[in-house]
Amino acid sequence: MPTMKRVSKDRLVDINDELVKSSVHIDDGCDWTAYLNWQAKANYRLSKGIYEPPPARPKVAAVKIEPKKKARKRGYQVVQKAISAV
């Protein structure tokens, strides 16, 4: 099922689309700390036979969609300086 989010005033984007997922970072705004701690103890609970339901992941901020930043190409400048020094 498509989940549409408004990117600008007149533009909607399906955030589950693979192309969108590869070009933007989507922050759901939930606090995952308690869940990640619960998940870290999964093997312990499994070996002891303990059942604990997963903790809630409360919403602490609004959903953010921001573009992924491209890595800077640092080697190019160093190579150019070395070539010009010769």
ZABA-517454 format. One record per residue: residue number from 1; residue in one letter; chain; x, y, z negated of N, C-alpha, C in turn. Coordinates in nm, 3 decimals, always signed. Layout:
// ZABA-517454
+------+------+-------+---------+---------+---------+---------+---------+---------+---------+---------+---------+
: resi : resn : chain :     n.X :     n.Y :     n.Z :    ca.X :    ca.Y :    ca.Z :     c.X :     c.Y :     c.Z :
+------+------+-------+---------+---------+---------+---------+---------+---------+---------+---------+---------+
:  NUM :    A :     A :       X :       Y :       Z :       X :       Y :       Z :       X :       Y :       Z :
...
+------+------+-------+---------+---------+---------+---------+---------+---------+---------+---------+---------+
//
This chain:
// ZABA-517454
+------+------+-------+---------+---------+---------+---------+---------+---------+---------+---------+---------+
: resi : resn : chain :     n.X :     n.Y :     n.Z :    ca.X :    ca.Y :    ca.Z :     c.X :     c.Y :     c.Z :
+------+------+-------+---------+---------+---------+---------+---------+---------+---------+---------+---------+
:    1 :    M :     A :  +0.083 :  -0.117 :  +0.000 :  +0.000 :  +0.000 :  +0.000 :  +0.089 :  +0.124 :  +0.000 :
:    2 :    P :     A :  +0.070 :  +0.214 :  +0.095 :  +0.157 :  +0.331 :  +0.101 :  +0.132 :  +0.428 :  -0.014 :
:    3 :    T :     A :  +0.240 :  +0.481 :  -0.066 :  +0.233 :  +0.582 :  -0.170 :  +0.281 :  +0.712 :  -0.109 :
:    4 :    M :     A :  +0.189 :  +0.805 :  -0.091 :  +0.222 :  +0.930 :  -0.025 :  +0.258 :  +1.036 :  -0.128 :
:    5 :    K :     A :  +0.366 :  +1.109 :  -0.103 :  +0.408 :  +1.220 :  -0.188 :  +0.425 :  +1.344 :  -0.101 :
:    6 :    R :     A :  +0.386 :  +1.458 :  -0.156 :  +0.399 :  +1.584 :  -0.084 :  +0.542 :  +1.634 :  -0.096 :
:    7 :    V :     A :  +0.610 :  +1.649 :  +0.017 :  +0.747 :  +1.697 :  +0.020 :  +0.751 :  +1.848 :  +0.036 :
:    8 :    S :     A :  +0.668 :  +1.900 :  +0.121 :  +0.655 :  +2.045 :  +0.136 :  +0.507 :  +2.079 :  +0.143 :
:    9 :    K :     A :  +0.478 :  +2.205 :  +0.172 :  +0.338 :  +2.249 :  +0.170 :  +0.251 :  +2.173 :  +0.269 :
:   10 :    D :     A :  +0.305 :  +2.139 :  +0.385 :  +0.225 :  +2.076 :  +0.490 :  +0.277 :  +1.939 :  +0.531 :
:   11 :    R :     A :  +0.360 :  +1.874 :  +0.447 :  +0.421 :  +1.749 :  +0.488 :  +0.408 :  +1.643 :  +0.379 :
:   12 :    L :     A :  +0.354 :  +1.525 :  +0.415 :  +0.345 :  +1.410 :  +0.324 :  +0.442 :  +1.302 :  +0.370 :
:   13 :    V :     A :  +0.500 :  +1.230 :  +0.273 :  +0.596 :  +1.125 :  +0.304 :  +0.559 :  +1.000 :  +0.227 :
:   14 :    D :     A :  +0.569 :  +0.883 :  +0.292 :  +0.548 :  +0.755 :  +0.225 :  +0.677 :  +0.718 :  +0.154 :
:   15 :    I :     A :  +0.679 :  +0.719 :  +0.019 :  +0.803 :  +0.696 :  -0.054 :  +0.844 :  +0.548 :  -0.057 :
:   16 :    N :     A :  +0.760 :  +0.457 :  -0.012 :  +0.796 :  +0.316 :  -0.006 :  +0.857 :  +0.278 :  +0.128 :
:   17 :    D :     A :  +0.867 :  +0.371 :  +0.221 :  +0.925 :  +0.345 :  +0.352 :  +1.076 :  +0.325 :  +0.337 :
:   18 :    E :     A :  +1.134 :  +0.226 :  +0.406 :  +1.276 :  +0.195 :  +0.393 :  +1.365 :  +0.311 :  +0.438 :
:   19 :    L :     A :  +1.326 :  +0.381 :  +0.541 :  +1.404 :  +0.493 :  +0.590 :  +1.407 :  +0.606 :  +0.487 :
:   20 :    V :     A :  +1.296 :  +0.629 :  +0.421 :  +1.290 :  +0.732 :  +0.317 :  +1.374 :  +0.690 :  +0.198 :
:   21 :    K :     A :  +1.368 :  +0.563 :  +0.158 :  +1.445 :  +0.515 :  +0.044 :  +1.595 :  +0.526 :  +0.068 :
:   22 :    S :     A :  +1.638 :  +0.514 :  +0.195 :  +1.780 :  +0.520 :  +0.224 :  +1.832 :  +0.663 :  +0.232 :
:   23 :    S :     A :  +1.745 :  +0.761 :  +0.246 :  +1.791 :  +0.899 :  +0.262 :  +1.760 :  +0.989 :  +0.142 :
:   24 :    V :     A :  +1.674 :  +0.946 :  +0.050 :  +1.643 :  +1.028 :  -0.066 :  +1.652 :  +0.945 :  -0.194 :
:   25 :    H :     A :  +1.674 :  +1.015 :  -0.305 :  +1.677 :  +0.951 :  -0.437 :  +1.545 :  +0.986 :  -0.506 :
:   26 :    I :     A :  +1.471 :  +0.884 :  -0.549 :  +1.342 :  +0.906 :  -0.612 :  +1.355 :  +0.876 :  -0.761 :
:   27 :    D :     A :  +1.330 :  +0.977 :  -0.844 :  +1.334 :  +0.961 :  -0.989 :  +1.190 :  +0.954 :  -1.039 :
:   28 :    D :     A :  +1.153 :  +0.841 :  -1.102 :  +1.014 :  +0.824 :  -1.143 :  +0.979 :  +0.901 :  -1.270 :
:   29 :    G :     A :  +1.077 :  +0.957 :  -1.341 :  +1.051 :  +1.040 :  -1.458 :  +1.020 :  +0.962 :  -1.584 :
:   30 :    C :     A :  +1.047 :  +0.831 :  -1.586 :  +1.020 :  +0.749 :  -1.704 :  +1.147 :  +0.731 :  -1.787 :
:   31 :    D :     A :  +1.129 :  +0.710 :  -1.918 :  +1.240 :  +0.681 :  -2.008 :  +1.258 :  +0.529 :  -2.013 :
:   32 :    W :     A :  +1.364 :  +0.479 :  -1.951 :  +1.388 :  +0.336 :  -1.939 :  +1.479 :  +0.281 :  -2.049 :
:   33 :    T :     A :  +1.519 :  +0.360 :  -2.148 :  +1.617 :  +0.318 :  -2.248 :  +1.572 :  +0.195 :  -2.325 :
:   34 :    A :     A :  +1.452 :  +0.198 :  -2.381 :  +1.404 :  +0.085 :  -2.461 :  +1.388 :  -0.040 :  -2.375 :
:   35 :    Y :     A :  +1.345 :  -0.024 :  -2.250 :  +1.329 :  -0.139 :  -2.162 :  +1.463 :  -0.202 :  -2.129 :
:   36 :    L :     A :  +1.565 :  -0.120 :  -2.101 :  +1.697 :  -0.173 :  -2.067 :  +1.759 :  -0.246 :  -2.187 :
:   37 :    N :     A :  +1.739 :  -0.193 :  -2.309 :  +1.786 :  -0.263 :  -2.429 :  +1.713 :  -0.395 :  -2.447 :
:   38 :    W :     A :  +1.584 :  -0.397 :  -2.421 :  +1.504 :  -0.519 :  -2.431 :  +1.552 :  -0.622 :  -2.329 :
:   39 :    Q :     A :  +1.583 :  -0.575 :  -2.208 :  +1.628 :  -0.665 :  -2.102 :  +1.766 :  -0.722 :  -2.132 :
:   40 :    A :     A :  +1.852 :  -0.646 :  -2.202 :  +1.986 :  -0.693 :  -2.236 :  +1.980 :  -0.812 :  -2.332 :
:   41 :    K :     A :  +1.875 :  -0.821 :  -2.411 :  +1.860 :  -0.931 :  -2.506 :  +1.780 :  -1.048 :  -2.449 :
:   42 :    A :     A :  +1.758 :  -1.052 :  -2.320 :  +1.673 :  -1.154 :  -2.258 :  +1.724 :  -1.295 :  -2.283 :
:   43 :    N :     A :  +1.854 :  -1.319 :  -2.266 :  +1.908 :  -1.453 :  -2.286 :  +1.902 :  -1.495 :  -2.433 :
:   44 :    Y :     A :  +1.922 :  -1.400 :  -2.523 :  +1.910 :  -1.430 :  -2.666 :  +1.769 :  -1.477 :  -2.699 :
:   45 :    R :     A :  +1.670 :  -1.403 :  -2.654 :  +1.531 :  -1.440 :  -2.682 :  +1.495 :  -1.573 :  -2.617 :
:   46 :    L :     A :  +1.549 :  -1.596 :  -2.498 :  +1.522 :  -1.721 :  -2.427 :  +1.578 :  -1.840 :  -2.504 :
:   47 :    S :     A :  +1.700 :  -1.828 :  -2.555 :  +1.762 :  -1.940 :  -2.627 :  +1.696 :  -1.963 :  -2.763 :
:   48 :    K :     A :  +1.644 :  -1.860 :  -2.828 :  +1.579 :  -1.874 :  -2.958 :  +1.431 :  -1.904 :  -2.947 :
:   49 :    G :     A :  +1.375 :  -1.896 :  -2.827 :  +1.233 :  -1.924 :  -2.809 :  +1.142 :  -1.811 :  -2.858 :
:   50 :    I :     A :  +1.194 :  -1.691 :  -2.856 :  +1.117 :  -1.575 :  -2.903 :  +1.049 :  -1.510 :  -2.782 :
:   51 :    Y :     A :  +0.922 :  -1.477 :  -2.798 :  +0.852 :  -1.402 :  -2.693 :  +0.823 :  -1.262 :  -2.742 :
:   52 :    E :     A :  +0.871 :  -1.164 :  -2.670 :  +0.845 :  -1.023 :  -2.699 :  +0.797 :  -0.959 :  -2.570 :
:   53 :    P :     A :  +0.684 :  -0.894 :  -2.571 :  +0.642 :  -0.825 :  -2.449 :  +0.735 :  -0.706 :  -2.423 :
:   54 :    P :     A :  +0.753 :  -0.669 :  -2.298 :  +0.841 :  -0.555 :  -2.269 :  +0.786 :  -0.425 :  -2.326 :
:   55 :    P :     A :  +0.875 :  -0.338 :  -2.373 :  +0.830 :  -0.211 :  -2.430 :  +0.779 :  -0.117 :  -2.320 :
:   56 :    A :     A :  +0.702 :  -0.020 :  -2.362 :  +0.648 :  +0.078 :  -2.267 :  +0.759 :  +0.168 :  -2.216 :
:   57 :    R :     A :  +0.740 :  +0.220 :  -2.097 :  +0.833 :  +0.315 :  -2.038 :  +0.759 :  +0.447 :  -2.022 :
:   58 :    P :     A :  +0.762 :  +0.530 :  -2.127 :  +0.680 :  +0.652 :  -2.126 :  +0.729 :  +0.754 :  -2.022 :
:   59 :    K :     A :  +0.634 :  +0.826 :  -1.969 :  +0.663 :  +0.931 :  -1.872 :  +0.715 :  +1.053 :  -1.947 :
:   60 :    V :     A :  +0.837 :  +1.098 :  -1.916 :  +0.895 :  +1.213 :  -1.986 :  +0.918 :  +1.332 :  -1.894 :
:   61 :    A :     A :  +0.909 :  +1.310 :  -1.763 :  +0.930 :  +1.420 :  -1.668 :  +0.848 :  +1.392 :  -1.543 :
:   62 :    A :     A :  +0.837 :  +1.492 :  -1.459 :  +0.765 :  +1.476 :  -1.334 :  +0.850 :  +1.397 :  -1.234 :
:   63 :    V :     A :  +0.785 :  +1.339 :  -1.135 :  +0.856 :  +1.265 :  -1.031 :  +0.938 :  +1.363 :  -0.947 :
:   64 :    K :     A :  +1.066 :  +1.327 :  -0.923 :  +1.153 :  +1.412 :  -0.843 :  +1.198 :  +1.335 :  -0.720 :
:   65 :    I :     A :  +1.194 :  +1.401 :  -0.607 :  +1.246 :  +1.345 :  -0.483 :  +1.352 :  +1.441 :  -0.433 :
:   66 :    E :     A :  +1.478 :  +1.395 :  -0.431 :  +1.586 :  +1.481 :  -0.385 :  +1.675 :  +1.405 :  -0.286 :
:   67 :    P :     A :  +1.732 :  +1.474 :  -0.189 :  +1.815 :  +1.406 :  -0.089 :  +1.942 :  +1.349 :  -0.151 :
:   68 :    K :     A :  +1.987 :  +1.235 :  -0.096 :  +2.112 :  +1.177 :  -0.142 :  +2.227 :  +1.261 :  -0.091 :
:   69 :    K :     A :  +2.325 :  +1.283 :  -0.176 :  +2.439 :  +1.365 :  -0.137 :  +2.540 :  +1.279 :  -0.063 :
:   70 :    K :     A :  +2.596 :  +1.336 :  +0.042 :  +2.696 :  +1.264 :  +0.121 :  +2.833 :  +1.283 :  +0.057 :
:   71 :    A :     A :  +2.914 :  +1.179 :  +0.063 :  +3.047 :  +1.185 :  +0.003 :  +3.137 :  +1.279 :  +0.084 :
:   72 :    R :     A :  +3.220 :  +1.351 :  +0.012 :  +3.315 :  +1.440 :  +0.077 :  +3.430 :  +1.361 :  +0.135 :
:   73 :    K :     A :  +3.477 :  +1.396 :  +0.253 :  +3.590 :  +1.328 :  +0.314 :  +3.717 :  +1.401 :  +0.274 :
:   74 :    R :     A :  +3.784 :  +1.351 :  +0.172 :  +3.900 :  +1.421 :  +0.119 :  +4.027 :  +1.390 :  +0.198 :
:   75 :    G :     A :  +4.040 :  +1.272 :  +0.253 :  +4.163 :  +1.232 :  +0.319 :  +4.197 :  +1.315 :  +0.441 :
:   76 :    Y :     A :  +4.098 :  +1.371 :  +0.506 :  +4.121 :  +1.445 :  +0.630 :  +4.211 :  +1.565 :  +0.607 :
:   77 :    Q :     A :  +4.187 :  +1.642 :  +0.501 :  +4.266 :  +1.762 :  +0.473 :  +4.412 :  +1.725 :  +0.443 :
:   78 :    V :     A :  +4.432 :  +1.621 :  +0.367 :  +4.567 :  +1.578 :  +0.330 :  +4.645 :  +1.537 :  +0.454 :
:   79 :    V :     A :  +4.582 :  +1.463 :  +0.543 :  +4.647 :  +1.418 :  +0.666 :  +4.681 :  +1.537 :  +0.755 :
:   80 :    Q :     A :  +4.592 :  +1.632 :  +0.768 :  +4.617 :  +1.750 :  +0.849 :  +4.733 :  +1.833 :  +0.794 :
:   81 :    K :     A :  +4.741 :  +1.846 :  +0.662 :  +4.850 :  +1.921 :  +0.602 :  +4.983 :  +1.849 :  +0.625 :
:   82 :    A :     A :  +4.982 :  +1.716 :  +0.618 :  +5.105 :  +1.638 :  +0.640 :  +5.150 :  +1.651 :  +0.785 :
:   83 :    I :     A :  +5.057 :  +1.652 :  +0.879 :  +5.091 :  +1.662 :  +1.020 :  +5.150 :  +1.801 :  +1.048 :
:   84 :    S :     A :  +5.088 :  +1.904 :  +0.991 :  +5.137 :  +2.040 :  +1.018 :  +5.270 :  +2.067 :  +0.950 :
:   85 :    A :     A :  +5.304 :  +1.993 :  +0.846 :  +5.431 :  +2.013 :  +0.774 :  +5.547 :  +1.954 :  +0.852 :
:   86 :    V :     A :  +5.520 :  +1.862 :  +0.943 :  +5.627 :  +1.794 :  +1.017 :  +5.683 :  +1.879 :  +1.125 :
+------+------+-------+---------+---------+---------+---------+---------+---------+---------+---------+---------+
//
